[in-house]
Amino acid sequence: NSVPKPWDVRLSVVRDIRAIQATLLMIDGLRSTAMRPRHWKQVLRYASSTHSSEHLGWGSRDMSELHELTLGQLVDLGLHNHSADVGQIVERANKDIAIESLLNN
């Protein structure tokens, strides 16, 4: 097999850096206390369209453990490819918590 050309390596590094940047932007929303297991299930549906969440070890785990995801695991899930959709889920989670708060008061 051939050795990768410097340009190929550069493109690969740039792609990885962009994926990490996009994931870092999503982390703040995903850290929201408004994110419930039902919201995480929705997020994982987008991840499973890119990769198998079962393959990544999250298909069979308790949704409450998702706060333990590492940056590398988030990147591996491919959520950066669905940042707009994930953003909508986070926004919906924040609206849900606001409604729950109003109903409880």
Biopython code that builds the backbone (N, CA, C, O; Angstrom):
import numpy as np
from Bio.PDB.StructureBuilder import StructureBuilder

atoms = [
    (1, "ASN", "N", (0.843, -1.191, 0.000)),
    (1, "ASN", "CA", (0.000, 0.000, 0.000)),
    (1, "ASN", "C", (0.879, 1.242, 0.000)),
    (1, "ASN", "O", (2.019, 1.228, 0.463)),
    (2, "SER", "N", (0.319, 2.292, -0.525)),
    (2, "SER", "CA", (1.112, 3.511, -0.658)),
    (2, "SER", "C", (1.049, 4.359, 0.619)),
    (2, "SER", "O", (0.110, 4.271, 1.409)),
    (3, "VAL", "N", (2.066, 5.161, 0.778)),
    (3, "VAL", "CA", (2.141, 6.089, 1.902)),
    (3, "VAL", "C", (1.282, 7.302, 1.566)),
    (3, "VAL", "O", (1.338, 7.796, 0.440)),
    (4, "PRO", "N", (0.484, 7.796, 2.523)),
    (4, "PRO", "CA", (-0.357, 8.957, 2.218)),
    (4, "PRO", "C", (0.496, 10.166, 1.846)),
    (4, "PRO", "O", (1.566, 10.394, 2.411)),
    (5, "LYS", "N", (0.005, 10.917, 0.902)),
    (5, "LYS", "CA", (0.690, 12.133, 0.488)),
    (5, "LYS", "C", (0.455, 13.210, 1.534)),
    (5, "LYS", "O", (-0.580, 13.205, 2.200)),
    (6, "PRO", "N", (1.401, 14.137, 1.694)),
    (6, "PRO", "CA", (1.229, 15.204, 2.698)),
    (6, "PRO", "C", (-0.095, 15.946, 2.557)),
    (6, "PRO", "O", (-0.709, 16.323, 3.555)),
    (7, "TRP", "N", (-0.532, 16.156, 1.325)),
    (7, "TRP", "CA", (-1.785, 16.885, 1.121)),
    (7, "TRP", "C", (-2.970, 16.082, 1.666)),
    (7, "TRP", "O", (-3.886, 16.657, 2.255)),
    (8, "ASP", "N", (-2.959, 14.763, 1.475)),
    (8, "ASP", "CA", (-4.023, 13.902, 1.998)),
    (8, "ASP", "C", (-4.071, 13.962, 3.521)),
    (8, "ASP", "O", (-5.144, 14.016, 4.121)),
    (9, "VAL", "N", (-2.891, 13.952, 4.134)),
    (9, "VAL", "CA", (-2.816, 14.029, 5.597)),
    (9, "VAL", "C", (-3.363, 15.365, 6.067)),
    (9, "VAL", "O", (-4.119, 15.418, 7.037)),
    (10, "ARG", "N", (-2.991, 16.445, 5.391)),
    (10, "ARG", "CA", (-3.468, 17.777, 5.759)),
    (10, "ARG", "C", (-4.991, 17.842, 5.682)),
    (10, "ARG", "O", (-5.638, 18.348, 6.598)),
    (11, "LEU", "N", (-5.562, 17.335, 4.599)),
    (11, "LEU", "CA", (-7.021, 17.354, 4.442)),
    (11, "LEU", "C", (-7.705, 16.553, 5.542)),
    (11, "LEU", "O", (-8.754, 16.951, 6.050)),
    (12, "SER", "N", (-7.111, 15.434, 5.904)),
    (12, "SER", "CA", (-7.666, 14.605, 6.965)),
    (12, "SER", "C", (-7.634, 15.340, 8.305)),
    (12, "SER", "O", (-8.600, 15.293, 9.066)),
    (13, "VAL", "N", (-6.532, 16.013, 8.587)),
    (13, "VAL", "CA", (-6.408, 16.765, 9.844)),
    (13, "VAL", "C", (-7.399, 17.919, 9.865)),
    (13, "VAL", "O", (-8.043, 18.157, 10.887)),
    (14, "VAL", "N", (-7.533, 18.632, 8.766)),
    (14, "VAL", "CA", (-8.485, 19.749, 8.689)),
    (14, "VAL", "C", (-9.906, 19.239, 8.914)),
    (14, "VAL", "O", (-10.678, 19.868, 9.638)),
    (15, "ARG", "N", (-10.261, 18.111, 8.305)),
    (15, "ARG", "CA", (-11.604, 17.529, 8.485)),
    (15, "ARG", "C", (-11.844, 17.163, 9.947)),
    (15, "ARG", "O", (-12.922, 17.417, 10.484)),
    (16, "ASP", "N", (-10.842, 16.568, 10.587)),
    (16, "ASP", "CA", (-10.974, 16.192, 11.998)),
    (16, "ASP", "C", (-11.112, 17.417, 12.893)),
    (16, "ASP", "O", (-11.907, 17.414, 13.832)),
    (17, "ILE", "N", (-10.346, 18.457, 12.609)),
    (17, "ILE", "CA", (-10.429, 19.684, 13.411)),
    (17, "ILE", "C", (-11.802, 20.328, 13.262)),
    (17, "ILE", "O", (-12.369, 20.811, 14.242)),
    (18, "ARG", "N", (-12.333, 20.340, 12.058)),
    (18, "ARG", "CA", (-13.684, 20.908, 11.841)),
    (18, "ARG", "C", (-14.746, 20.099, 12.585)),
    (18, "ARG", "O", (-15.690, 20.671, 13.131)),
    (19, "ALA", "N", (-14.600, 18.794, 12.610)),
    (19, "ALA", "CA", (-15.551, 17.947, 13.343)),
    (19, "ALA", "C", (-15.479, 18.247, 14.837)),
    (19, "ALA", "O", (-16.509, 18.330, 15.505)),
    (20, "ILE", "N", (-14.274, 18.409, 15.357)),
    (20, "ILE", "CA", (-14.111, 18.719, 16.778)),
    (20, "ILE", "C", (-14.687, 20.089, 17.093)),
    (20, "ILE", "O", (-15.361, 20.253, 18.110)),
    (21, "GLN", "N", (-14.436, 21.076, 16.241)),
    (21, "GLN", "CA", (-14.969, 22.420, 16.469)),
    (21, "GLN", "C", (-16.498, 22.403, 16.509)),
    (21, "GLN", "O", (-17.108, 22.993, 17.401)),
    (22, "ALA", "N", (-17.102, 21.733, 15.552)),
    (22, "ALA", "CA", (-18.561, 21.662, 15.509)),
    (22, "ALA", "C", (-19.102, 20.948, 16.745)),
    (22, "ALA", "O", (-20.129, 21.348, 17.293)),
    (23, "THR", "N", (-18.428, 19.912, 17.180)),
    (23, "THR", "CA", (-18.862, 19.168, 18.364)),
    (23, "THR", "C", (-18.731, 20.026, 19.613)),
    (23, "THR", "O", (-19.609, 20.011, 20.475)),
    (24, "LEU", "N", (-17.638, 20.775, 19.714)),
    (24, "LEU", "CA", (-17.449, 21.654, 20.874)),
    (24, "LEU", "C", (-18.563, 22.689, 20.974)),
    (24, "LEU", "O", (-19.005, 23.024, 22.073)),
    (25, "LEU", "N", (-19.020, 23.196, 19.829)),
    (25, "LEU", "CA", (-20.113, 24.162, 19.839)),
    (25, "LEU", "C", (-21.410, 23.531, 20.356)),
    (25, "LEU", "O", (-22.224, 24.209, 20.983)),
    (26, "MET", "N", (-21.602, 22.244, 20.095)),
    (26, "MET", "CA", (-22.822, 21.560, 20.540)),
    (26, "MET", "C", (-22.788, 21.178, 22.012)),
    (26, "MET", "O", (-23.836, 21.010, 22.635)),
    (27, "ILE", "N", (-21.592, 21.039, 22.571)),
    (27, "ILE", "CA", (-21.472, 20.532, 23.935)),
    (27, "ILE", "C", (-22.221, 21.391, 24.939)),
    (27, "ILE", "O", (-22.850, 20.861, 25.855)),
    (28, "ASP", "N", (-22.166, 22.708, 24.783)),
    (28, "ASP", "CA", (-22.855, 23.583, 25.732)),
    (28, "ASP", "C", (-24.348, 23.260, 25.783)),
    (28, "ASP", "O", (-24.932, 23.179, 26.864)),
    (29, "GLY", "N", (-24.951, 23.080, 24.634)),
    (29, "GLY", "CA", (-26.363, 22.727, 24.595)),
    (29, "GLY", "C", (-26.628, 21.347, 25.156)),
    (29, "GLY", "O", (-27.598, 21.140, 25.884)),
    (30, "LEU", "N", (-25.769, 20.403, 24.818)),
    (30, "LEU", "CA", (-25.955, 19.036, 25.304)),
    (30, "LEU", "C", (-25.741, 18.922, 26.802)),
    (30, "LEU", "O", (-26.241, 17.990, 27.431)),
    (31, "ARG", "N", (-25.004, 19.861, 27.380)),
    (31, "ARG", "CA", (-24.779, 19.867, 28.831)),
    (31, "ARG", "C", (-25.980, 20.408, 29.599)),
    (31, "ARG", "O", (-26.021, 20.306, 30.825)),
    (32, "SER", "N", (-26.934, 20.969, 28.915)),
    (32, "SER", "CA", (-28.086, 21.584, 29.553)),
    (32, "SER", "C", (-28.798, 20.603, 30.485)),
    (32, "SER", "O", (-28.997, 19.434, 30.151)),
    (33, "THR", "N", (-29.173, 21.103, 31.647)),
    (33, "THR", "CA", (-29.932, 20.277, 32.589)),
    (33, "THR", "C", (-31.331, 19.971, 32.053)),
    (33, "THR", "O", (-32.032, 19.113, 32.590)),
    (34, "ALA", "N", (-31.730, 20.668, 31.005)),
    (34, "ALA", "CA", (-33.034, 20.412, 30.392)),
    (34, "ALA", "C", (-33.028, 19.122, 29.568)),
    (34, "ALA", "O", (-34.087, 18.573, 29.264)),
    (35, "MET", "N", (-31.845, 18.644, 29.211)),
    (35, "MET", "CA", (-31.747, 17.423, 28.403)),
    (35, "MET", "C", (-32.152, 16.212, 29.248)),
    (35, "MET", "O", (-31.492, 15.864, 30.228)),
    (36, "ARG", "N", (-33.232, 15.598, 28.846)),
    (36, "ARG", "CA", (-33.756, 14.415, 29.520)),
    (36, "ARG", "C", (-33.444, 13.180, 28.675)),
    (36, "ARG", "O", (-33.065, 13.304, 27.510)),
    (37, "PRO", "N", (-33.603, 11.996, 29.253)),
    (37, "PRO", "CA", (-33.359, 10.773, 28.468)),
    (37, "PRO", "C", (-34.107, 10.744, 27.138)),
    (37, "PRO", "O", (-33.579, 10.238, 26.148)),
    (38, "ARG", "N", (-35.325, 11.278, 27.101)),
    (38, "ARG", "CA", (-36.082, 11.276, 25.839)),
    (38, "ARG", "C", (-35.398, 12.133, 24.776)),
    (38, "ARG", "O", (-35.440, 11.812, 23.588)),
    (39, "HIS", "N", (-34.767, 13.226, 25.212)),
    (39, "HIS", "CA", (-34.056, 14.084, 24.265)),
    (39, "HIS", "C", (-32.775, 13.396, 23.774)),
    (39, "HIS", "O", (-32.422, 13.481, 22.598)),
    (40, "TRP", "N", (-32.095, 12.720, 24.692)),
    (40, "TRP", "CA", (-30.883, 11.992, 24.311)),
    (40, "TRP", "C", (-31.209, 10.877, 23.323)),
    (40, "TRP", "O", (-30.420, 10.605, 22.418)),
    (41, "LYS", "N", (-32.350, 10.235, 23.485)),
    (41, "LYS", "CA", (-32.748, 9.199, 22.535)),
    (41, "LYS", "C", (-32.912, 9.790, 21.147)),
    (41, "LYS", "O", (-32.536, 9.173, 20.151)),
    (42, "GLN", "N", (-33.481, 10.998, 21.086)),
    (42, "GLN", "CA", (-33.635, 11.677, 19.800)),
    (42, "GLN", "C", (-32.270, 12.005, 19.203)),
    (42, "GLN", "O", (-32.054, 11.824, 18.005)),
    (43, "VAL", "N", (-31.350, 12.486, 20.038)),
    (43, "VAL", "CA", (-30.001, 12.801, 19.578)),
    (43, "VAL", "C", (-29.325, 11.543, 19.044)),
    (43, "VAL", "O", (-28.688, 11.578, 17.991)),
    (44, "LEU", "N", (-29.461, 10.440, 19.763)),
    (44, "LEU", "CA", (-28.813, 9.196, 19.349)),
    (44, "LEU", "C", (-29.391, 8.643, 18.051)),
    (44, "LEU", "O", (-28.718, 7.898, 17.338)),
    (45, "ARG", "N", (-30.632, 9.002, 17.743)),
    (45, "ARG", "CA", (-31.192, 8.581, 16.454)),
    (45, "ARG", "C", (-30.406, 9.201, 15.301)),
    (45, "ARG", "O", (-30.171, 8.556, 14.280)),
    (46, "TYR", "N", (-30.002, 10.463, 15.478)),
    (46, "TYR", "CA", (-29.178, 11.115, 14.447)),
    (46, "TYR", "C", (-27.803, 10.476, 14.397)),
    (46, "TYR", "O", (-27.230, 10.296, 13.322)),
    (47, "ALA", "N", (-27.281, 10.139, 15.555)),
    (47, "ALA", "CA", (-25.966, 9.490, 15.592)),
    (47, "ALA", "C", (-26.037, 8.132, 14.903)),
    (47, "ALA", "O", (-25.113, 7.750, 14.186)),
    (48, "SER", "N", (-27.117, 7.409, 15.114)),
    (48, "SER", "CA", (-27.211, 6.073, 14.527)),
    (48, "SER", "C", (-27.400, 6.137, 13.020)),
    (48, "SER", "O", (-27.185, 5.144, 12.325)),
    (49, "SER", "N", (-27.805, 7.309, 12.504)),
    (49, "SER", "CA", (-27.886, 7.426, 11.049)),
    (49, "SER", "C", (-26.492, 7.547, 10.455)),
    (49, "SER", "O", (-26.300, 7.281, 9.269)),
    (50, "THR", "N", (-25.506, 7.951, 11.275)),
    (50, "THR", "CA", (-24.123, 8.047, 10.830)),
    (50, "THR", "C", (-23.355, 6.796, 11.229)),
    (50, "THR", "O", (-22.641, 6.209, 10.416)),
    (51, "HIS", "N", (-23.507, 6.392, 12.485)),
    (51, "HIS", "CA", (-22.825, 5.220, 13.036)),
    (51, "HIS", "C", (-23.820, 4.471, 13.903)),
    (51, "HIS", "O", (-24.837, 5.029, 14.314)),
    (52, "SER", "N", (-23.538, 3.250, 14.171)),
    (52, "SER", "CA", (-24.389, 2.470, 15.057)),
    (52, "SER", "C", (-24.088, 2.848, 16.505)),
    (52, "SER", "O", (-22.967, 2.658, 16.976)),
    (53, "SER", "N", (-25.082, 3.381, 17.209)),
    (53, "SER", "CA", (-24.883, 3.698, 18.625)),
    (53, "SER", "C", (-24.624, 2.417, 19.408)),
    (53, "SER", "O", (-23.954, 2.439, 20.441)),
    (54, "GLU", "N", (-25.155, 1.301, 18.915)),
    (54, "GLU", "CA", (-24.884, 0.009, 19.548)),
    (54, "GLU", "C", (-23.394, -0.315, 19.412)),
    (54, "GLU", "O", (-22.748, -0.760, 20.361)),
    (55, "HIS", "N", (-22.867, -0.079, 18.208)),
    (55, "HIS", "CA", (-21.450, -0.331, 17.956)),
    (55, "HIS", "C", (-20.580, 0.550, 18.853)),
    (55, "HIS", "O", (-19.521, 0.121, 19.311)),
    (56, "LEU", "N", (-21.028, 1.784, 19.103)),
    (56, "LEU", "CA", (-20.254, 2.704, 19.930)),
    (56, "LEU", "C", (-20.480, 2.475, 21.418)),
    (56, "LEU", "O", (-19.890, 3.165, 22.250)),
    (57, "GLY", "N", (-21.328, 1.513, 21.759)),
    (57, "GLY", "CA", (-21.516, 1.155, 23.155)),
    (57, "GLY", "C", (-22.622, 1.897, 23.872)),
    (57, "GLY", "O", (-22.753, 1.765, 25.089)),
    (58, "TRP", "N", (-23.427, 2.681, 23.155)),
    (58, "TRP", "CA", (-24.465, 3.461, 23.836)),
    (58, "TRP", "C", (-25.862, 2.930, 23.590)),
    (58, "TRP", "O", (-26.809, 3.407, 24.216)),
    (59, "GLY", "N", (-26.026, 1.973, 22.712)),
    (59, "GLY", "CA", (-27.356, 1.462, 22.418)),
    (59, "GLY", "C", (-27.988, 0.719, 23.569)),
    (59, "GLY", "O", (-29.209, 0.731, 23.726)),
    (60, "SER", "N", (-27.163, 0.066, 24.383)),
    (60, "SER", "CA", (-27.705, -0.766, 25.451)),
    (60, "SER", "C", (-27.545, -0.138, 26.832)),
    (60, "SER", "O", (-27.966, -0.727, 27.828)),
    (61, "ARG", "N", (-26.944, 1.045, 26.906)),
    (61, "ARG", "CA", (-26.690, 1.662, 28.200)),
    (61, "ARG", "C", (-27.857, 2.537, 28.628)),
    (61, "ARG", "O", (-28.670, 2.968, 27.811)),
    (62, "ASP", "N", (-27.915, 2.785, 29.915)),
    (62, "ASP", "CA", (-28.933, 3.634, 30.483)),
    (62, "ASP", "C", (-28.721, 5.062, 29.980)),
    (62, "ASP", "O", (-27.603, 5.576, 30.000)),
    (63, "MET", "N", (-29.787, 5.688, 29.538)),
    (63, "MET", "CA", (-29.691, 7.046, 29.003)),
    (63, "MET", "C", (-29.138, 8.036, 30.034)),
    (63, "MET", "O", (-28.560, 9.054, 29.653)),
    (64, "SER", "N", (-29.302, 7.760, 31.310)),
    (64, "SER", "CA", (-28.798, 8.675, 32.337)),
    (64, "SER", "C", (-27.270, 8.710, 32.368)),
    (64, "SER", "O", (-26.682, 9.608, 32.971)),
    (65, "GLU", "N", (-26.623, 7.736, 31.718)),
    (65, "GLU", "CA", (-25.167, 7.679, 31.692)),
    (65, "GLU", "C", (-24.565, 8.509, 30.560)),
    (65, "GLU", "O", (-23.343, 8.590, 30.436)),
    (66, "LEU", "N", (-25.405, 9.119, 29.740)),
    (66, "LEU", "CA", (-24.892, 9.838, 28.590)),
    (66, "LEU", "C", (-24.079, 11.071, 28.965)),
    (66, "LEU", "O", (-23.311, 11.577, 28.147)),
    (67, "HIS", "N", (-24.238, 11.554, 30.181)),
    (67, "HIS", "CA", (-23.424, 12.702, 30.599)),
    (67, "HIS", "C", (-21.948, 12.322, 30.718)),
    (67, "HIS", "O", (-21.093, 13.191, 30.893)),
    (68, "GLU", "N", (-21.652, 11.036, 30.625)),
    (68, "GLU", "CA", (-20.276, 10.551, 30.720)),
    (68, "GLU", "C", (-19.582, 10.484, 29.363)),
    (68, "GLU", "O", (-18.420, 10.084, 29.286)),
    (69, "LEU", "N", (-20.267, 10.865, 28.306)),
    (69, "LEU", "CA", (-19.649, 10.830, 26.987)),
    (69, "LEU", "C", (-18.423, 11.729, 26.948)),
    (69, "LEU", "O", (-18.433, 12.830, 27.497)),
    (70, "THR", "N", (-17.379, 11.260, 26.304)),
    (70, "THR", "CA", (-16.172, 12.058, 26.130)),
    (70, "THR", "C", (-16.255, 12.811, 24.804)),
    (70, "THR", "O", (-17.104, 12.514, 23.963)),
    (71, "LEU", "N", (-15.371, 13.782, 24.628)),
    (71, "LEU", "CA", (-15.323, 14.520, 23.370)),
    (71, "LEU", "C", (-15.084, 13.564, 22.206)),
    (71, "LEU", "O", (-15.725, 13.678, 21.161)),
    (72, "GLY", "N", (-14.175, 12.635, 22.387)),
    (72, "GLY", "CA", (-13.892, 11.668, 21.328)),
    (72, "GLY", "C", (-15.106, 10.839, 20.960)),
    (72, "GLY", "O", (-15.345, 10.569, 19.783)),
    (73, "GLN", "N", (-15.879, 10.430, 21.967)),
    (73, "GLN", "CA", (-17.084, 9.651, 21.690)),
    (73, "GLN", "C", (-18.128, 10.489, 20.963)),
    (73, "GLN", "O", (-18.810, 9.996, 20.064)),
    (74, "LEU", "N", (-18.253, 11.759, 21.352)),
    (74, "LEU", "CA", (-19.199, 12.631, 20.656)),
    (74, "LEU", "C", (-18.800, 12.814, 19.197)),
    (74, "LEU", "O", (-19.651, 12.794, 18.308)),
    (75, "VAL", "N", (-17.514, 12.990, 18.955)),
    (75, "VAL", "CA", (-17.032, 13.119, 17.579)),
    (75, "VAL", "C", (-17.300, 11.816, 16.824)),
    (75, "VAL", "O", (-17.761, 11.843, 15.683)),
    (76, "ASP", "N", (-17.012, 10.679, 17.456)),
    (76, "ASP", "CA", (-17.249, 9.376, 16.824)),
    (76, "ASP", "C", (-18.720, 9.160, 16.489)),
    (76, "ASP", "O", (-19.043, 8.500, 15.501)),
    (77, "LEU", "N", (-19.614, 9.716, 17.311)),
    (77, "LEU", "CA", (-21.044, 9.580, 17.041)),
    (77, "LEU", "C", (-21.458, 10.341, 15.789)),
    (77, "LEU", "O", (-22.527, 10.088, 15.233)),
    (78, "GLY", "N", (-20.623, 11.268, 15.346)),
    (78, "GLY", "CA", (-20.926, 12.010, 14.119)),
    (78, "GLY", "C", (-21.992, 13.067, 14.284)),
    (78, "GLY", "O", (-22.606, 13.481, 13.300)),
    (79, "LEU", "N", (-22.230, 13.519, 15.513)),
    (79, "LEU", "CA", (-23.279, 14.511, 15.735)),
    (79, "LEU", "C", (-22.987, 15.833, 15.035)),
    (79, "LEU", "O", (-23.909, 16.592, 14.734)),
    (80, "HIS", "N", (-21.714, 16.113, 14.775)),
    (80, "HIS", "CA", (-21.363, 17.343, 14.070)),
    (80, "HIS", "C", (-21.972, 17.369, 12.669)),
    (80, "HIS", "O", (-22.117, 18.440, 12.080)),
    (81, "ASN", "N", (-22.323, 16.226, 12.140)),
    (81, "ASN", "CA", (-22.983, 16.160, 10.834)),
    (81, "ASN", "C", (-24.465, 16.510, 10.924)),
    (81, "ASN", "O", (-25.138, 16.661, 9.904)),
    (82, "HIS", "N", (-24.966, 16.638, 12.147)),
    (82, "HIS", "CA", (-26.391, 16.914, 12.380)),
    (82, "HIS", "C", (-26.560, 18.063, 13.380)),
    (82, "HIS", "O", (-27.494, 18.063, 14.182)),
    (83, "SER", "N", (-25.664, 19.026, 13.327)),
    (83, "SER", "CA", (-25.656, 20.077, 14.351)),
    (83, "SER", "C", (-26.956, 20.873, 14.398)),
    (83, "SER", "O", (-27.401, 21.242, 15.484)),
    (84, "ALA", "N", (-27.573, 21.147, 13.260)),
    (84, "ALA", "CA", (-28.835, 21.894, 13.255)),
    (84, "ALA", "C", (-29.940, 21.082, 13.930)),
    (84, "ALA", "O", (-30.727, 21.621, 14.708)),
    (85, "ASP", "N", (-29.993, 19.793, 13.630)),
    (85, "ASP", "CA", (-31.011, 18.926, 14.230)),
    (85, "ASP", "C", (-30.797, 18.792, 15.737)),
    (85, "ASP", "O", (-31.749, 18.847, 16.514)),
    (86, "VAL", "N", (-29.542, 18.615, 16.141)),
    (86, "VAL", "CA", (-29.232, 18.517, 17.573)),
    (86, "VAL", "C", (-29.577, 19.827, 18.266)),
    (86, "VAL", "O", (-30.101, 19.820, 19.381)),
    (87, "GLY", "N", (-29.290, 20.945, 17.619)),
    (87, "GLY", "CA", (-29.640, 22.251, 18.181)),
    (87, "GLY", "C", (-31.139, 22.390, 18.398)),
    (87, "GLY", "O", (-31.572, 22.964, 19.398)),
    (88, "GLN", "N", (-31.932, 21.872, 17.471)),
    (88, "GLN", "CA", (-33.394, 21.918, 17.620)),
    (88, "GLN", "C", (-33.850, 21.061, 18.790)),
    (88, "GLN", "O", (-34.777, 21.438, 19.508)),
    (89, "ILE", "N", (-33.215, 19.919, 18.990)),
    (89, "ILE", "CA", (-33.565, 19.050, 20.117)),
    (89, "ILE", "C", (-33.243, 19.755, 21.427)),
    (89, "ILE", "O", (-34.042, 19.720, 22.363)),
    (90, "VAL", "N", (-32.084, 20.392, 21.503)),
    (90, "VAL", "CA", (-31.701, 21.119, 22.716)),
    (90, "VAL", "C", (-32.671, 22.272, 22.965)),
    (90, "VAL", "O", (-33.085, 22.507, 24.100)),
    (91, "GLU", "N", (-33.028, 22.983, 21.907)),
    (91, "GLU", "CA", (-33.983, 24.090, 22.036)),
    (91, "GLU", "C", (-35.330, 23.579, 22.547)),
    (91, "GLU", "O", (-35.949, 24.194, 23.415)),
    (92, "ARG", "N", (-35.777, 22.443, 21.996)),
    (92, "ARG", "CA", (-37.042, 21.847, 22.438)),
    (92, "ARG", "C", (-36.950, 21.414, 23.903)),
    (92, "ARG", "O", (-37.910, 21.571, 24.658)),
    (93, "ALA", "N", (-35.801, 20.873, 24.302)),
    (93, "ALA", "CA", (-35.607, 20.461, 25.696)),
    (93, "ALA", "C", (-35.702, 21.667, 26.630)),
    (93, "ALA", "O", (-36.308, 21.585, 27.698)),
    (94, "ASN", "N", (-35.104, 22.782, 26.224)),
    (94, "ASN", "CA", (-35.175, 23.994, 27.045)),
    (94, "ASN", "C", (-36.602, 24.526, 27.138)),
    (94, "ASN", "O", (-37.018, 25.014, 28.189)),
    (95, "LYS", "N", (-37.353, 24.432, 26.038)),
    (95, "LYS", "CA", (-38.756, 24.853, 26.067)),
    (95, "LYS", "C", (-39.577, 23.913, 26.947)),
    (95, "LYS", "O", (-40.448, 24.358, 27.694)),
    (96, "ASP", "N", (-39.296, 22.613, 26.856)),
    (96, "ASP", "CA", (-40.002, 21.635, 27.692)),
    (96, "ASP", "C", (-39.806, 21.926, 29.167)),
    (96, "ASP", "O", (-40.758, 21.875, 29.947)),
    (97, "ILE", "N", (-38.569, 22.232, 29.554)),
    (97, "ILE", "CA", (-38.290, 22.493, 30.970)),
    (97, "ILE", "C", (-38.960, 23.784, 31.420)),
    (97, "ILE", "O", (-39.395, 23.884, 32.567)),
    (98, "ALA", "N", (-39.048, 24.762, 30.544)),
    (98, "ALA", "CA", (-39.729, 26.021, 30.881)),
    (98, "ALA", "C", (-41.213, 25.763, 31.109)),
    (98, "ALA", "O", (-41.799, 26.304, 32.046)),
    (99, "ILE", "N", (-41.825, 24.940, 30.258)),
    (99, "ILE", "CA", (-43.238, 24.610, 30.427)),
    (99, "ILE", "C", (-43.453, 23.807, 31.694)),
    (99, "ILE", "O", (-44.404, 24.066, 32.431)),
    (100, "GLU", "N", (-42.581, 22.824, 31.967)),
    (100, "GLU", "CA", (-42.679, 22.031, 33.187)),
    (100, "GLU", "C", (-42.573, 22.930, 34.415)),
    (100, "GLU", "O", (-43.297, 22.744, 35.393)),
    (101, "SER", "N", (-41.683, 23.887, 34.360)),
    (101, "SER", "CA", (-41.502, 24.818, 35.469)),
    (101, "SER", "C", (-42.755, 25.643, 35.716)),
    (101, "SER", "O", (-43.158, 25.849, 36.861)),
    (102, "LEU", "N", (-43.368, 26.114, 34.637)),
    (102, "LEU", "CA", (-44.604, 26.893, 34.770)),
    (102, "LEU", "C", (-45.737, 26.050, 35.344)),
    (102, "LEU", "O", (-46.516, 26.522, 36.172)),
    (103, "LEU", "N", (-45.822, 24.801, 34.897)),
    (103, "LEU", "CA", (-46.879, 23.922, 35.375)),
    (103, "LEU", "C", (-46.702, 23.537, 36.837)),
    (103, "LEU", "O", (-47.679, 23.315, 37.552)),
    (104, "ASN", "N", (-45.444, 23.457, 37.279)),
    (104, "ASN", "CA", (-45.160, 23.087, 38.663)),
    (104, "ASN", "C", (-45.309, 24.250, 39.640)),
    (104, "ASN", "O", (-45.361, 24.047, 40.854)),
    (105, "ASN", "N", (-45.377, 25.455, 39.111)),
    (105, "ASN", "CA", (-45.519, 26.640, 40.006)),
    (105, "ASN", "C", (-46.898, 27.130, 40.074)),
    (105, "ASN", "O", (-47.172, 28.105, 40.774)),
]
sb = StructureBuilder()
sb.init_structure("model")
sb.init_model(0)
sb.init_chain("A")
sb.init_seg("    ")
for serial, (resi, resn, name, xyz) in enumerate(atoms, 1):
    if name == "N":
        sb.init_residue(resn, " ", resi, " ")
    sb.init_atom(name, np.array(xyz, "f"), 0.0, 1.0, " ", f" {name:<3s}", serial, name[0])
structure = sb.get_structure()
